């Protein structure tokens, strides 16, 4: 590998991480903003288990998503000073706003879907579910973007060397997830460190 290819790979990985931040932040912030009315309104399915569980609330859902959008707007403000035409991977300003909203709300939808799957499997809220716990929010974010901004996702995560960014995000995400959960546990925001 040449030095130029190595530097280009690092730039691709950095950009992939940068444009994924609006999907990373919502779950952590949902814990902070959570409480109040559960998203499933306390209802159970025919299996006798809650649809999502008491930990998934509307306040946490919207608080988390809006926090993701907020960090995305901050990123756009920073990026505008250096790369006003592409905003460091987000694209044009109008596209960037939509993409950030998709990432933030997609992350929260993915997290809710993860809880739904865990309840159907009979897992209690907070019980570890390797793989699902680490990727549910990312899958939700990426699926929403793929549905509504297919070209953007393809050009930033699949096309050419950009696949390196996708692979890096898949490797970084469980490590970041573990670190954030340990911090949440040590600060009393989470009952379990996973």
QUIWO-V455476 format. One record per residue. N is the residue number from 0. RES is the residue in three letters. SS is DSSP state (A for helix, B for strand, O for the rest). BURIAL is 1 if it has 9 or more other ideal C-beta (glycine too) atoms within 8 Angstrom, else 0. Layout:
# QUIWO-V455476
n:N res:RES ss:SS burial:BURIAL
n:N res:RES ss:SS burial:BURIAL
This chain:
# QUIWO-V455476
n:0 res:UNK ss:O burial:0
n:1 res:UNK ss:O burial:0
n:2 res:UNK ss:A burial:0
n:3 res:UNK ss:A burial:0
n:4 res:UNK ss:A burial:0
n:5 res:UNK ss:A burial:1
n:6 res:UNK ss:A burial:0
n:7 res:UNK ss:A burial:1
n:8 res:UNK ss:A burial:1
n:9 res:UNK ss:A burial:0
n:10 res:UNK ss:A burial:0
n:11 res:UNK ss:A burial:1
n:12 res:UNK ss:A burial:1
n:13 res:UNK ss:A burial:0
n:14 res:UNK ss:A burial:1
n:15 res:UNK ss:A burial:1
n:16 res:UNK ss:A burial:1
n:17 res:UNK ss:A burial:1
n:18 res:UNK ss:A burial:1
n:19 res:UNK ss:A burial:1
n:20 res:UNK ss:A burial:1
n:21 res:UNK ss:A burial:1
n:22 res:UNK ss:A burial:1
n:23 res:UNK ss:A burial:1
n:24 res:UNK ss:A burial:1
n:25 res:UNK ss:A burial:1
n:26 res:UNK ss:A burial:1
n:27 res:UNK ss:A burial:1
n:28 res:UNK ss:A burial:1
n:29 res:UNK ss:A burial:1
n:30 res:UNK ss:A burial:1
n:31 res:UNK ss:A burial:0
n:32 res:UNK ss:A burial:1
n:33 res:UNK ss:O burial:1
n:34 res:UNK ss:O burial:0
n:35 res:UNK ss:O burial:0
n:36 res:UNK ss:O burial:0
n:37 res:UNK ss:B burial:1
n:38 res:UNK ss:O burial:1
n:39 res:UNK ss:O burial:1
n:40 res:UNK ss:O burial:0
n:41 res:UNK ss:O burial:0
n:42 res:UNK ss:O burial:0
n:43 res:UNK ss:B burial:0
n:44 res:UNK ss:O burial:1
n:45 res:UNK ss:O burial:0
n:46 res:UNK ss:O burial:0
n:47 res:UNK ss:O burial:0
n:48 res:UNK ss:O burial:1
n:49 res:UNK ss:B burial:1
n:50 res:UNK ss:O burial:1
n:51 res:UNK ss:O burial:1
n:52 res:UNK ss:O burial:1
n:53 res:UNK ss:O burial:0
n:54 res:UNK ss:O burial:1
n:55 res:UNK ss:O burial:1
n:56 res:UNK ss:B burial:1
n:57 res:UNK ss:A burial:1
n:58 res:UNK ss:A burial:1
n:59 res:UNK ss:A burial:1
n:60 res:UNK ss:A burial:1
n:61 res:UNK ss:A burial:1
n:62 res:UNK ss:A burial:1
n:63 res:UNK ss:A burial:1
n:64 res:UNK ss:A burial:1
n:65 res:UNK ss:A burial:1
n:66 res:UNK ss:A burial:1
n:67 res:UNK ss:A burial:1
n:68 res:UNK ss:A burial:1
n:69 res:UNK ss:A burial:0
n:70 res:UNK ss:A burial:1
n:71 res:UNK ss:A burial:1
n:72 res:UNK ss:A burial:1
n:73 res:UNK ss:A burial:0
n:74 res:UNK ss:A burial:1
n:75 res:UNK ss:A burial:1
n:76 res:UNK ss:A burial:0
n:77 res:UNK ss:A burial:0
n:78 res:UNK ss:A burial:1
n:79 res:UNK ss:A burial:1
n:80 res:UNK ss:O burial:0
n:81 res:UNK ss:O burial:0
n:82 res:UNK ss:O burial:0
n:83 res:UNK ss:O burial:0
n:84 res:UNK ss:O burial:0
n:85 res:UNK ss:O burial:0
n:86 res:UNK ss:A burial:1
n:87 res:UNK ss:A burial:1
n:88 res:UNK ss:A burial:1
n:89 res:UNK ss:O burial:1
n:90 res:UNK ss:O burial:1
n:91 res:UNK ss:O burial:0
n:92 res:UNK ss:A burial:0
n:93 res:UNK ss:A burial:0
n:94 res:UNK ss:A burial:1
n:95 res:UNK ss:A burial:1
n:96 res:UNK ss:A burial:1
n:97 res:UNK ss:A burial:1
n:98 res:UNK ss:A burial:1
n:99 res:UNK ss:A burial:1
n:100 res:UNK ss:A burial:1
n:101 res:UNK ss:A burial:1
n:102 res:UNK ss:A burial:1
n:103 res:UNK ss:A burial:1
n:104 res:UNK ss:A burial:1
n:105 res:UNK ss:A burial:1
n:106 res:UNK ss:A burial:1
n:107 res:UNK ss:A burial:1
n:108 res:UNK ss:A burial:1
n:109 res:UNK ss:A burial:1
n:110 res:UNK ss:A burial:1
n:111 res:UNK ss:A burial:1
n:112 res:UNK ss:A burial:1
n:113 res:UNK ss:A burial:1
n:114 res:UNK ss:A burial:1
n:115 res:UNK ss:A burial:1
n:116 res:UNK ss:A burial:1
n:117 res:UNK ss:A burial:1
n:118 res:UNK ss:A burial:1
n:119 res:UNK ss:A burial:1
n:120 res:UNK ss:O burial:0
n:121 res:UNK ss:O burial:0
n:122 res:UNK ss:O burial:0
n:123 res:UNK ss:O burial:0
n:124 res:UNK ss:O burial:1
n:125 res:UNK ss:O burial:0
n:126 res:UNK ss:O burial:0
n:127 res:UNK ss:O burial:0
n:128 res:UNK ss:O burial:1
n:129 res:UNK ss:O burial:0
n:130 res:UNK ss:O burial:0
n:131 res:UNK ss:A burial:1
n:132 res:UNK ss:A burial:1
n:133 res:UNK ss:A burial:1
n:134 res:UNK ss:A burial:1
n:135 res:UNK ss:A burial:1
n:136 res:UNK ss:A burial:1
n:137 res:UNK ss:A burial:1
n:138 res:UNK ss:A burial:1
n:139 res:UNK ss:A burial:1
n:140 res:UNK ss:A burial:1
n:141 res:UNK ss:A burial:1
n:142 res:UNK ss:A burial:1
n:143 res:UNK ss:A burial:1
n:144 res:UNK ss:A burial:1
n:145 res:UNK ss:A burial:1
n:146 res:UNK ss:A burial:0
n:147 res:UNK ss:A burial:0
n:148 res:UNK ss:O burial:1
n:149 res:UNK ss:A burial:0
n:150 res:UNK ss:A burial:0
n:151 res:UNK ss:A burial:1
n:152 res:UNK ss:A burial:1
n:153 res:UNK ss:A burial:1
n:154 res:UNK ss:A burial:0
n:155 res:UNK ss:A burial:1
n:156 res:UNK ss:A burial:1
n:157 res:UNK ss:O burial:1
n:158 res:UNK ss:O burial:0
n:159 res:UNK ss:A burial:0
n:160 res:UNK ss:A burial:0
n:161 res:UNK ss:A burial:1
n:162 res:UNK ss:A burial:1
n:163 res:UNK ss:A burial:1
n:164 res:UNK ss:A burial:1
n:165 res:UNK ss:A burial:1
n:166 res:UNK ss:A burial:0
n:167 res:UNK ss:A burial:1
n:168 res:UNK ss:A burial:1
n:169 res:UNK ss:A burial:0
n:170 res:UNK ss:A burial:0
n:171 res:UNK ss:A burial:1
n:172 res:UNK ss:A burial:1
n:173 res:UNK ss:A burial:1
n:174 res:UNK ss:A burial:0
n:175 res:UNK ss:A burial:1
n:176 res:UNK ss:A burial:1
n:177 res:UNK ss:A burial:1
n:178 res:UNK ss:A burial:0
n:179 res:UNK ss:A burial:1
n:180 res:UNK ss:A burial:1
n:181 res:UNK ss:A burial:1
n:182 res:UNK ss:A burial:0
n:183 res:UNK ss:A burial:1
n:184 res:UNK ss:A burial:1
n:185 res:UNK ss:A burial:0
n:186 res:UNK ss:O burial:0
n:187 res:UNK ss:O burial:0
n:188 res:UNK ss:O burial:0
n:189 res:UNK ss:O burial:1
n:190 res:UNK ss:O burial:0
n:191 res:UNK ss:O burial:0
n:192 res:UNK ss:O burial:0
n:193 res:UNK ss:O burial:0
